[in-house]
Amino acid sequence: MEIKEKIALDMLTTDSVSVLKQQYITVDGTDIRVGENVRNAYMNTQTERNLLKDILPKEFYDAVMTVWGNAPTIAEPSAE
């Protein structure tokens, strides 16, 4: 039995994106969700752009970058 992951990009704007990940198994041709939904929000900062590149498949990363453009729109949080 193979566990497959489905990814959805929600609320994609020029400043942020919400990434929903769900795991499924296929039983008799029907997808059955296993486990809990995992949803994380990312801001258009350089750090989170790099993080998305590491965690998303290329086609999803490219979709986000199409909306986000070539440069971050949000400054990195200060380290105070």
PDB file of N, CA, C and O in Angstrom:
ATOM      1  N   MET A   1       0.853  -1.173   0.000  1.00  0.00           N
ATOM      2  CA  MET A   1       0.000   0.000   0.000  1.00  0.00           C
ATOM      3  C   MET A   1       0.898   1.235   0.000  1.00  0.00           C
ATOM      4  O   MET A   1       1.735   1.409   0.885  1.00  0.00           O
ATOM      5  N   GLU A   2       0.714   2.069  -0.984  1.00  0.00           N
ATOM      6  CA  GLU A   2       1.542   3.265  -1.135  1.00  0.00           C
ATOM      7  C   GLU A   2       0.784   4.504  -0.649  1.00  0.00           C
ATOM      8  O   GLU A   2      -0.381   4.711  -0.990  1.00  0.00           O
ATOM      9  N   ILE A   3       1.473   5.323   0.156  1.00  0.00           N
ATOM     10  CA  ILE A   3       0.882   6.579   0.604  1.00  0.00           C
ATOM     11  C   ILE A   3       1.284   7.660  -0.397  1.00  0.00           C
ATOM     12  O   ILE A   3       2.464   7.843  -0.697  1.00  0.00           O
ATOM     13  N   LYS A   4       0.287   8.364  -0.901  1.00  0.00           N
ATOM     14  CA  LYS A   4       0.521   9.457  -1.851  1.00  0.00           C
ATOM     15  C   LYS A   4       0.197  10.777  -1.168  1.00  0.00           C
ATOM     16  O   LYS A   4      -0.650  10.848  -0.278  1.00  0.00           O
ATOM     17  N   GLU A   5       0.891  11.818  -1.607  1.00  0.00           N
ATOM     18  CA  GLU A   5       0.657  13.139  -1.034  1.00  0.00           C
ATOM     19  C   GLU A   5       0.032  14.051  -2.083  1.00  0.00           C
ATOM     20  O   GLU A   5       0.491  14.117  -3.223  1.00  0.00           O
ATOM     21  N   LYS A   6      -1.010  14.743  -1.681  1.00  0.00           N
ATOM     22  CA  LYS A   6      -1.623  15.755  -2.531  1.00  0.00           C
ATOM     23  C   LYS A   6      -1.308  17.120  -1.936  1.00  0.00           C
ATOM     24  O   LYS A   6      -1.342  17.303  -0.719  1.00  0.00           O
ATOM     25  N   ILE A   7      -1.003  18.071  -2.803  1.00  0.00           N
ATOM     26  CA  ILE A   7      -0.655  19.426  -2.376  1.00  0.00           C
ATOM     27  C   ILE A   7      -1.612  20.403  -3.038  1.00  0.00           C
ATOM     28  O   ILE A   7      -1.924  20.278  -4.222  1.00  0.00           O
ATOM     29  N   ALA A   8      -2.072  21.374  -2.263  1.00  0.00           N
ATOM     30  CA  ALA A   8      -2.920  22.443  -2.798  1.00  0.00           C
ATOM     31  C   ALA A   8      -2.369  23.781  -2.336  1.00  0.00           C
ATOM     32  O   ALA A   8      -1.985  23.945  -1.178  1.00  0.00           O
ATOM     33  N   LEU A   9      -2.337  24.729  -3.254  1.00  0.00           N
ATOM     34  CA  LEU A   9      -1.940  26.096  -2.918  1.00  0.00           C
ATOM     35  C   LEU A   9      -3.218  26.903  -2.723  1.00  0.00           C
ATOM     36  O   LEU A   9      -4.022  27.039  -3.646  1.00  0.00           O
ATOM     37  N   ASP A  10      -3.399  27.432  -1.527  1.00  0.00           N
ATOM     38  CA  ASP A  10      -4.588  28.221  -1.202  1.00  0.00           C
ATOM     39  C   ASP A  10      -4.173  29.659  -0.937  1.00  0.00           C
ATOM     40  O   ASP A  10      -3.043  29.928  -0.531  1.00  0.00           O
ATOM     41  N   MET A  11      -5.084  30.560  -1.168  1.00  0.00           N
ATOM     42  CA  MET A  11      -4.903  31.975  -0.818  1.00  0.00           C
ATOM     43  C   MET A  11      -3.570  32.521  -1.319  1.00  0.00           C
ATOM     44  O   MET A  11      -2.871  33.221  -0.587  1.00  0.00           O
ATOM     45  N   LEU A  12      -3.217  32.205  -2.555  1.00  0.00           N
ATOM     46  CA  LEU A  12      -1.962  32.674  -3.141  1.00  0.00           C
ATOM     47  C   LEU A  12      -2.124  34.129  -3.576  1.00  0.00           C
ATOM     48  O   LEU A  12      -2.918  34.446  -4.461  1.00  0.00           O
ATOM     49  N   THR A  13      -1.351  35.006  -2.932  1.00  0.00           N
ATOM     50  CA  THR A  13      -1.331  36.427  -3.273  1.00  0.00           C
ATOM     51  C   THR A  13       0.120  36.820  -3.554  1.00  0.00           C
ATOM     52  O   THR A  13       1.014  35.980  -3.458  1.00  0.00           O
ATOM     53  N   THR A  14       0.360  38.061  -3.894  1.00  0.00           N
ATOM     54  CA  THR A  14       1.732  38.509  -4.137  1.00  0.00           C
ATOM     55  C   THR A  14       2.567  38.520  -2.859  1.00  0.00           C
ATOM     56  O   THR A  14       3.794  38.570  -2.932  1.00  0.00           O
ATOM     57  N   ASP A  15       1.926  38.474  -1.689  1.00  0.00           N
ATOM     58  CA  ASP A  15       2.648  38.535  -0.418  1.00  0.00           C
ATOM     59  C   ASP A  15       2.698  37.234   0.367  1.00  0.00           C
ATOM     60  O   ASP A  15       3.530  37.098   1.264  1.00  0.00           O
ATOM     61  N   SER A  16       1.826  36.266   0.054  1.00  0.00           N
ATOM     62  CA  SER A  16       1.786  35.048   0.868  1.00  0.00           C
ATOM     63  C   SER A  16       1.100  33.899   0.129  1.00  0.00           C
ATOM     64  O   SER A  16       0.467  34.082  -0.911  1.00  0.00           O
ATOM     65  N   VAL A  17       1.254  32.705   0.711  1.00  0.00           N
ATOM     66  CA  VAL A  17       0.577  31.519   0.192  1.00  0.00           C
ATOM     67  C   VAL A  17       0.338  30.568   1.356  1.00  0.00           C
ATOM     68  O   VAL A  17       1.118  30.522   2.307  1.00  0.00           O
ATOM     69  N   SER A  18      -0.737  29.821   1.271  1.00  0.00           N
ATOM     70  CA  SER A  18      -1.027  28.757   2.217  1.00  0.00           C
ATOM     71  C   SER A  18      -0.877  27.434   1.464  1.00  0.00           C
ATOM     72  O   SER A  18      -1.471  27.241   0.403  1.00  0.00           O
ATOM     73  N   VAL A  19      -0.080  26.530   2.024  1.00  0.00           N
ATOM     74  CA  VAL A  19       0.175  25.237   1.391  1.00  0.00           C
ATOM     75  C   VAL A  19      -0.524  24.160   2.214  1.00  0.00           C
ATOM     76  O   VAL A  19      -0.265  24.005   3.408  1.00  0.00           O
ATOM     77  N   LEU A  20      -1.413  23.420   1.557  1.00  0.00           N
ATOM     78  CA  LEU A  20      -2.140  22.329   2.195  1.00  0.00           C
ATOM     79  C   LEU A  20      -1.582  21.015   1.675  1.00  0.00           C
ATOM     80  O   LEU A  20      -1.513  20.797   0.465  1.00  0.00           O
ATOM     81  N   LYS A  21      -1.183  20.134   2.598  1.00  0.00           N
ATOM     82  CA  LYS A  21      -0.702  18.802   2.228  1.00  0.00           C
ATOM     83  C   LYS A  21      -1.605  17.761   2.870  1.00  0.00           C
ATOM     84  O   LYS A  21      -1.931  17.842   4.055  1.00  0.00           O
ATOM     85  N   GLN A  22      -2.007  16.773   2.059  1.00  0.00           N
ATOM     86  CA  GLN A  22      -2.855  15.689   2.533  1.00  0.00           C
ATOM     87  C   GLN A  22      -2.270  14.378   2.036  1.00  0.00           C
ATOM     88  O   GLN A  22      -1.748  14.309   0.923  1.00  0.00           O
ATOM     89  N   GLN A  23      -2.354  13.344   2.852  1.00  0.00           N
ATOM     90  CA  GLN A  23      -1.870  12.024   2.460  1.00  0.00           C
ATOM     91  C   GLN A  23      -3.045  11.105   2.192  1.00  0.00           C
ATOM     92  O   GLN A  23      -4.051  11.123   2.900  1.00  0.00           O
ATOM     93  N   TYR A  24      -2.890  10.287   1.134  1.00  0.00           N
ATOM     94  CA  TYR A  24      -3.940   9.376   0.701  1.00  0.00           C
ATOM     95  C   TYR A  24      -3.368   8.003   0.424  1.00  0.00           C
ATOM     96  O   TYR A  24      -2.193   7.854   0.090  1.00  0.00           O
ATOM     97  N   ILE A  25      -4.223   7.004   0.570  1.00  0.00           N
ATOM     98  CA  ILE A  25      -3.940   5.685   0.044  1.00  0.00           C
ATOM     99  C   ILE A  25      -5.067   5.358  -0.920  1.00  0.00           C
ATOM    100  O   ILE A  25      -6.170   5.890  -0.793  1.00  0.00           O
ATOM    101  N   THR A  26      -4.803   4.503  -1.864  1.00  0.00           N
ATOM    102  CA  THR A  26      -5.831   4.094  -2.814  1.00  0.00           C
ATOM    103  C   THR A  26      -6.250   2.667  -2.493  1.00  0.00           C
ATOM    104  O   THR A  26      -5.427   1.752  -2.474  1.00  0.00           O
ATOM    105  N   VAL A  27      -7.547   2.492  -2.242  1.00  0.00           N
ATOM    106  CA  VAL A  27      -8.110   1.183  -1.945  1.00  0.00           C
ATOM    107  C   VAL A  27      -9.226   0.928  -2.950  1.00  0.00           C
ATOM    108  O   VAL A  27     -10.204   1.675  -3.003  1.00  0.00           O
ATOM    109  N   ASP A  28      -9.079  -0.122  -3.740  1.00  0.00           N
ATOM    110  CA  ASP A  28     -10.069  -0.481  -4.757  1.00  0.00           C
ATOM    111  C   ASP A  28     -10.416   0.702  -5.654  1.00  0.00           C
ATOM    112  O   ASP A  28     -11.579   0.908  -6.002  1.00  0.00           O
ATOM    113  N   GLY A  29      -9.396   1.477  -6.027  1.00  0.00           N
ATOM    114  CA  GLY A  29      -9.594   2.596  -6.940  1.00  0.00           C
ATOM    115  C   GLY A  29     -10.127   3.864  -6.304  1.00  0.00           C
ATOM    116  O   GLY A  29     -10.379   4.848  -7.000  1.00  0.00           O
ATOM    117  N   THR A  30     -10.303   3.856  -4.997  1.00  0.00           N
ATOM    118  CA  THR A  30     -10.820   5.035  -4.293  1.00  0.00           C
ATOM    119  C   THR A  30      -9.736   5.611  -3.394  1.00  0.00           C
ATOM    120  O   THR A  30      -9.107   4.884  -2.625  1.00  0.00           O
ATOM    121  N   ASP A  31      -9.517   6.926  -3.491  1.00  0.00           N
ATOM    122  CA  ASP A  31      -8.562   7.595  -2.612  1.00  0.00           C
ATOM    123  C   ASP A  31      -9.181   7.785  -1.237  1.00  0.00           C
ATOM    124  O   ASP A  31     -10.293   8.295  -1.104  1.00  0.00           O
ATOM    125  N   ILE A  32      -8.434   7.364  -0.210  1.00  0.00           N
ATOM    126  CA  ILE A  32      -8.876   7.523   1.173  1.00  0.00           C
ATOM    127  C   ILE A  32      -7.811   8.336   1.903  1.00  0.00           C
ATOM    128  O   ILE A  32      -6.636   7.970   1.929  1.00  0.00           O
ATOM    129  N   ARG A  33      -8.247   9.445   2.494  1.00  0.00           N
ATOM    130  CA  ARG A  33      -7.311  10.311   3.216  1.00  0.00           C
ATOM    131  C   ARG A  33      -6.903   9.637   4.514  1.00  0.00           C
ATOM    132  O   ARG A  33      -7.740   9.090   5.232  1.00  0.00           O
ATOM    133  N   VAL A  34      -5.612   9.680   4.808  1.00  0.00           N
ATOM    134  CA  VAL A  34      -5.087   9.154   6.068  1.00  0.00           C
ATOM    135  C   VAL A  34      -4.353  10.283   6.785  1.00  0.00           C
ATOM    136  O   VAL A  34      -3.742  11.142   6.148  1.00  0.00           O
ATOM    137  N   GLY A  35      -4.416  10.274   8.077  1.00  0.00           N
ATOM    138  CA  GLY A  35      -3.743  11.321   8.842  1.00  0.00           C
ATOM    139  C   GLY A  35      -4.507  12.635   8.783  1.00  0.00           C
ATOM    140  O   GLY A  35      -5.628  12.709   8.281  1.00  0.00           O
ATOM    141  N   GLU A  36      -3.877  13.647   9.302  1.00  0.00           N
ATOM    142  CA  GLU A  36      -4.474  14.979   9.373  1.00  0.00           C
ATOM    143  C   GLU A  36      -3.965  15.862   8.243  1.00  0.00           C
ATOM    144  O   GLU A  36      -2.883  15.641   7.699  1.00  0.00           O
ATOM    145  N   ASN A  37      -4.764  16.865   7.901  1.00  0.00           N
ATOM    146  CA  ASN A  37      -4.302  17.881   6.966  1.00  0.00           C
ATOM    147  C   ASN A  37      -3.143  18.643   7.602  1.00  0.00           C
ATOM    148  O   ASN A  37      -3.140  18.896   8.807  1.00  0.00           O
ATOM    149  N   VAL A  38      -2.170  19.002   6.785  1.00  0.00           N
ATOM    150  CA  VAL A  38      -1.062  19.834   7.253  1.00  0.00           C
ATOM    151  C   VAL A  38      -1.095  21.107   6.416  1.00  0.00           C
ATOM    152  O   VAL A  38      -0.924  21.065   5.198  1.00  0.00           O
ATOM    153  N   ARG A  39      -1.317  22.239   7.078  1.00  0.00           N
ATOM    154  CA  ARG A  39      -1.394  23.523   6.391  1.00  0.00           C
ATOM    155  C   ARG A  39      -0.380  24.475   7.011  1.00  0.00           C
ATOM    156  O   ARG A  39      -0.319  24.643   8.229  1.00  0.00           O
ATOM    157  N   ASN A  40       0.415  25.092   6.140  1.00  0.00           N
ATOM    158  CA  ASN A  40       1.397  26.071   6.575  1.00  0.00           C
ATOM    159  C   ASN A  40       1.293  27.305   5.691  1.00  0.00           C
ATOM    160  O   ASN A  40       1.047  27.206   4.489  1.00  0.00           O
ATOM    161  N   ALA A  41       1.484  28.460   6.300  1.00  0.00           N
ATOM    162  CA  ALA A  41       1.467  29.720   5.564  1.00  0.00           C
ATOM    163  C   ALA A  41       2.900  30.216   5.401  1.00  0.00           C
ATOM    164  O   ALA A  41       3.733  30.064   6.294  1.00  0.00           O
ATOM    165  N   TYR A  42       3.168  30.811   4.243  1.00  0.00           N
ATOM    166  CA  TYR A  42       4.491  31.335   3.939  1.00  0.00           C
ATOM    167  C   TYR A  42       4.355  32.748   3.419  1.00  0.00           C
ATOM    168  O   TYR A  42       3.445  33.061   2.650  1.00  0.00           O
ATOM    169  N   MET A  43       5.283  33.605   3.854  1.00  0.00           N
ATOM    170  CA  MET A  43       5.305  34.992   3.408  1.00  0.00           C
ATOM    171  C   MET A  43       6.356  35.141   2.313  1.00  0.00           C
ATOM    172  O   MET A  43       7.292  34.346   2.227  1.00  0.00           O
ATOM    173  N   ASN A  44       6.196  36.149   1.491  1.00  0.00           N
ATOM    174  CA  ASN A  44       7.106  36.379   0.376  1.00  0.00           C
ATOM    175  C   ASN A  44       8.367  37.112   0.857  1.00  0.00           C
ATOM    176  O   ASN A  44       8.633  38.250   0.470  1.00  0.00           O
ATOM    177  N   THR A  45       9.133  36.421   1.715  1.00  0.00           N
ATOM    178  CA  THR A  45      10.445  36.904   2.156  1.00  0.00           C
ATOM    179  C   THR A  45      11.502  36.027   1.482  1.00  0.00           C
ATOM    180  O   THR A  45      11.178  34.956   0.970  1.00  0.00           O
ATOM    181  N   GLN A  46      12.745  36.465   1.477  1.00  0.00           N
ATOM    182  CA  GLN A  46      13.790  35.651   0.858  1.00  0.00           C
ATOM    183  C   GLN A  46      13.943  34.310   1.565  1.00  0.00           C
ATOM    184  O   GLN A  46      14.121  33.280   0.915  1.00  0.00           O
ATOM    185  N   THR A  47      13.873  34.320   2.892  1.00  0.00           N
ATOM    186  CA  THR A  47      14.009  33.084   3.668  1.00  0.00           C
ATOM    187  C   THR A  47      12.911  32.086   3.313  1.00  0.00           C
ATOM    188  O   THR A  47      13.192  30.906   3.103  1.00  0.00           O
ATOM    189  N   GLU A  48      11.669  32.547   3.246  1.00  0.00           N
ATOM    190  CA  GLU A  48      10.567  31.621   2.989  1.00  0.00           C
ATOM    191  C   GLU A  48      10.490  31.219   1.516  1.00  0.00           C
ATOM    192  O   GLU A  48       9.983  30.143   1.202  1.00  0.00           O
ATOM    193  N   ARG A  49      10.981  32.060   0.612  1.00  0.00           N
ATOM    194  CA  ARG A  49      11.099  31.664  -0.793  1.00  0.00           C
ATOM    195  C   ARG A  49      12.069  30.486  -0.905  1.00  0.00           C
ATOM    196  O   ARG A  49      11.807  29.519  -1.621  1.00  0.00           O
ATOM    197  N   ASN A  50      13.203  30.581  -0.181  1.00  0.00           N
ATOM    198  CA  ASN A  50      14.182  29.493  -0.185  1.00  0.00           C
ATOM    199  C   ASN A  50      13.609  28.224   0.432  1.00  0.00           C
ATOM    200  O   ASN A  50      13.847  27.124  -0.067  1.00  0.00           O
ATOM    201  N   LEU A  51      12.857  28.378   1.513  1.00  0.00           N
ATOM    202  CA  LEU A  51      12.225  27.238   2.172  1.00  0.00           C
ATOM    203  C   LEU A  51      11.244  26.540   1.234  1.00  0.00           C
ATOM    204  O   LEU A  51      11.246  25.313   1.132  1.00  0.00           O
ATOM    205  N   LEU A  52      10.408  27.317   0.550  1.00  0.00           N
ATOM    206  CA  LEU A  52       9.456  26.728  -0.394  1.00  0.00           C
ATOM    207  C   LEU A  52      10.164  25.956  -1.497  1.00  0.00           C
ATOM    208  O   LEU A  52       9.689  24.906  -1.927  1.00  0.00           O
ATOM    209  N   LYS A  53      11.294  26.471  -1.953  1.00  0.00           N
ATOM    210  CA  LYS A  53      12.049  25.783  -3.005  1.00  0.00           C
ATOM    211  C   LYS A  53      12.494  24.403  -2.529  1.00  0.00           C
ATOM    212  O   LYS A  53      12.561  23.459  -3.317  1.00  0.00           O
ATOM    213  N   ASP A  54      12.798  24.289  -1.233  1.00  0.00           N
ATOM    214  CA  ASP A  54      13.250  23.015  -0.666  1.00  0.00           C
ATOM    215  C   ASP A  54      12.113  22.036  -0.400  1.00  0.00           C
ATOM    216  O   ASP A  54      12.316  20.825  -0.476  1.00  0.00           O
ATOM    217  N   ILE A  55      10.917  22.540  -0.089  1.00  0.00           N
ATOM    218  CA  ILE A  55       9.853  21.628   0.349  1.00  0.00           C
ATOM    219  C   ILE A  55       8.778  21.333  -0.695  1.00  0.00           C
ATOM    220  O   ILE A  55       8.046  20.352  -0.565  1.00  0.00           O
ATOM    221  N   LEU A  56       8.676  22.169  -1.728  1.00  0.00           N
ATOM    222  CA  LEU A  56       7.630  21.959  -2.733  1.00  0.00           C
ATOM    223  C   LEU A  56       8.193  21.312  -3.995  1.00  0.00           C
ATOM    224  O   LEU A  56       9.332  21.575  -4.380  1.00  0.00           O
ATOM    225  N   PRO A  57       7.387  20.462  -4.638  1.00  0.00           N
ATOM    226  CA  PRO A  57       7.781  19.995  -5.968  1.00  0.00           C
ATOM    227  C   PRO A  57       7.910  21.191  -6.912  1.00  0.00           C
ATOM    228  O   PRO A  57       7.258  22.217  -6.717  1.00  0.00           O
ATOM    229  N   LYS A  58       8.748  21.052  -7.927  1.00  0.00           N
ATOM    230  CA  LYS A  58       9.075  22.152  -8.825  1.00  0.00           C
ATOM    231  C   LYS A  58       7.847  22.821  -9.420  1.00  0.00           C
ATOM    232  O   LYS A  58       7.806  24.049  -9.492  1.00  0.00           O
ATOM    233  N   GLU A  59       6.848  22.067  -9.848  1.00  0.00           N
ATOM    234  CA  GLU A  59       5.686  22.676 -10.497  1.00  0.00           C
ATOM    235  C   GLU A  59       4.895  23.575  -9.545  1.00  0.00           C
ATOM    236  O   GLU A  59       4.331  24.582  -9.973  1.00  0.00           O
ATOM    237  N   PHE A  60       4.848  23.221  -8.266  1.00  0.00           N
ATOM    238  CA  PHE A  60       4.159  24.057  -7.284  1.00  0.00           C
ATOM    239  C   PHE A  60       4.996  25.290  -6.951  1.00  0.00           C
ATOM    240  O   PHE A  60       4.469  26.398  -6.846  1.00  0.00           O
ATOM    241  N   TYR A  61       6.291  25.091  -6.788  1.00  0.00           N
ATOM    242  CA  TYR A  61       7.190  26.223  -6.528  1.00  0.00           C
ATOM    243  C   TYR A  61       7.122  27.223  -7.681  1.00  0.00           C
ATOM    244  O   TYR A  61       7.031  28.429  -7.455  1.00  0.00           O
ATOM    245  N   ASP A  62       7.167  26.725  -8.908  1.00  0.00           N
ATOM    246  CA  ASP A  62       7.105  27.604 -10.079  1.00  0.00           C
ATOM    247  C   ASP A  62       5.790  28.382 -10.130  1.00  0.00           C
ATOM    248  O   ASP A  62       5.772  29.546 -10.530  1.00  0.00           O
ATOM    249  N   ALA A  63       4.691  27.742  -9.728  1.00  0.00           N
ATOM    250  CA  ALA A  63       3.393  28.430  -9.709  1.00  0.00           C
ATOM    251  C   ALA A  63       3.409  29.582  -8.716  1.00  0.00           C
ATOM    252  O   ALA A  63       2.915  30.670  -9.012  1.00  0.00           O
ATOM    253  N   VAL A  64       3.983  29.342  -7.528  1.00  0.00           N
ATOM    254  CA  VAL A  64       4.069  30.401  -6.521  1.00  0.00           C
ATOM    255  C   VAL A  64       4.954  31.539  -7.032  1.00  0.00           C
ATOM    256  O   VAL A  64       4.599  32.710  -6.896  1.00  0.00           O
ATOM    257  N   MET A  65       6.096  31.202  -7.614  1.00  0.00           N
ATOM    258  CA  MET A  65       7.024  32.230  -8.091  1.00  0.00           C
ATOM    259  C   MET A  65       6.439  33.029  -9.260  1.00  0.00           C
ATOM    260  O   MET A  65       6.805  34.188  -9.458  1.00  0.00           O
ATOM    261  N   THR A  66       5.545  32.426 -10.026  1.00  0.00           N
ATOM    262  CA  THR A  66       4.877  33.160 -11.101  1.00  0.00           C
ATOM    263  C   THR A  66       4.070  34.323 -10.525  1.00  0.00           C
ATOM    264  O   THR A  66       4.034  35.408 -11.105  1.00  0.00           O
ATOM    265  N   VAL A  67       3.427  34.091  -9.388  1.00  0.00           N
ATOM    266  CA  VAL A  67       2.642  35.146  -8.734  1.00  0.00           C
ATOM    267  C   VAL A  67       3.546  36.066  -7.922  1.00  0.00           C
ATOM    268  O   VAL A  67       3.339  37.279  -7.915  1.00  0.00           O
ATOM    269  N   TRP A  68       4.535  35.515  -7.243  1.00  0.00           N
ATOM    270  CA  TRP A  68       5.398  36.304  -6.369  1.00  0.00           C
ATOM    271  C   TRP A  68       6.405  37.148  -7.131  1.00  0.00           C
ATOM    272  O   TRP A  68       6.853  38.174  -6.619  1.00  0.00           O
ATOM    273  N   GLY A  69       6.770  36.749  -8.330  1.00  0.00           N
ATOM    274  CA  GLY A  69       7.735  37.525  -9.101  1.00  0.00           C
ATOM    275  C   GLY A  69       9.169  37.221  -8.709  1.00  0.00           C
ATOM    276  O   GLY A  69       9.445  36.239  -8.019  1.00  0.00           O
ATOM    277  N   ASN A  70      10.078  38.079  -9.158  1.00  0.00           N
ATOM    278  CA  ASN A  70      11.513  37.827  -9.006  1.00  0.00           C
ATOM    279  C   ASN A  70      12.114  38.286  -7.687  1.00  0.00           C
ATOM    280  O   ASN A  70      13.246  37.918  -7.373  1.00  0.00           O
ATOM    281  N   ALA A  71      11.394  39.073  -6.913  1.00  0.00           N
ATOM    282  CA  ALA A  71      11.963  39.609  -5.673  1.00  0.00           C
ATOM    283  C   ALA A  71      10.934  39.542  -4.540  1.00  0.00           C
ATOM    284  O   ALA A  71       9.731  39.651  -4.778  1.00  0.00           O
ATOM    285  N   PRO A  72      11.418  39.361  -3.308  1.00  0.00           N
ATOM    286  CA  PRO A  72      10.516  39.346  -2.148  1.00  0.00           C
ATOM    287  C   PRO A  72       9.751  40.669  -2.024  1.00  0.00           C
ATOM    288  O   PRO A  72      10.264  41.727  -2.390  1.00  0.00           O
ATOM    289  N   THR A  73       8.534  40.599  -1.511  1.00  0.00           N
ATOM    290  CA  THR A  73       7.723  41.799  -1.288  1.00  0.00           C
ATOM    291  C   THR A  73       7.639  42.164   0.187  1.00  0.00           C
ATOM    292  O   THR A  73       7.095  43.209   0.543  1.00  0.00           O
ATOM    293  N   ILE A  74       8.182  41.294   1.050  1.00  0.00           N
ATOM    294  CA  ILE A  74       8.122  41.517   2.482  1.00  0.00           C
ATOM    295  C   ILE A  74       9.538  41.457   3.055  1.00  0.00           C
ATOM    296  O   ILE A  74      10.313  40.557   2.728  1.00  0.00           O
ATOM    297  N   ALA A  75       9.861  42.412   3.902  1.00  0.00           N
ATOM    298  CA  ALA A  75      11.180  42.458   4.533  1.00  0.00           C
ATOM    299  C   ALA A  75      11.300  41.336   5.556  1.00  0.00           C
ATOM    300  O   ALA A  75      10.313  40.904   6.152  1.00  0.00           O
ATOM    301  N   GLU A  76      12.522  40.882   5.743  1.00  0.00           N
ATOM    302  CA  GLU A  76      12.779  39.864   6.762  1.00  0.00           C
ATOM    303  C   GLU A  76      12.471  40.444   8.142  1.00  0.00           C
ATOM    304  O   GLU A  76      12.734  41.622   8.387  1.00  0.00           O
ATOM    305  N   PRO A  77      11.919  39.633   9.042  1.00  0.00           N
ATOM    306  CA  PRO A  77      11.680  40.125  10.400  1.00  0.00           C
ATOM    307  C   PRO A  77      13.009  40.474  11.079  1.00  0.00           C
ATOM    308  O   PRO A  77      14.018  39.807  10.851  1.00  0.00           O
ATOM    309  N   SER A  78      13.007  41.498  11.893  1.00  0.00           N
ATOM    310  CA  SER A  78      14.232  41.883  12.592  1.00  0.00           C
ATOM    311  C   SER A  78      14.518  40.876  13.705  1.00  0.00           C
ATOM    312  O   SER A  78      13.600  40.241  14.224  1.00  0.00           O
ATOM    313  N   ALA A  79      15.768  40.733  14.062  1.00  0.00           N
ATOM    314  CA  ALA A  79      16.179  39.745  15.079  1.00  0.00           C
ATOM    315  C   ALA A  79      16.309  40.389  16.452  1.00  0.00           C
ATOM    316  O   ALA A  79      17.314  40.198  17.136  1.00  0.00           O
ATOM    317  N   GLU A  80      15.313  41.139  16.853  1.00  0.00           N
ATOM    318  CA  GLU A  80      15.357  41.811  18.169  1.00  0.00           C
ATOM    319  C   GLU A  80      14.818  40.931  19.244  1.00  0.00           C
ATOM    320  O   GLU A  80      14.780  41.330  20.408  1.00  0.00           O
TER     321      GLU A  80
END
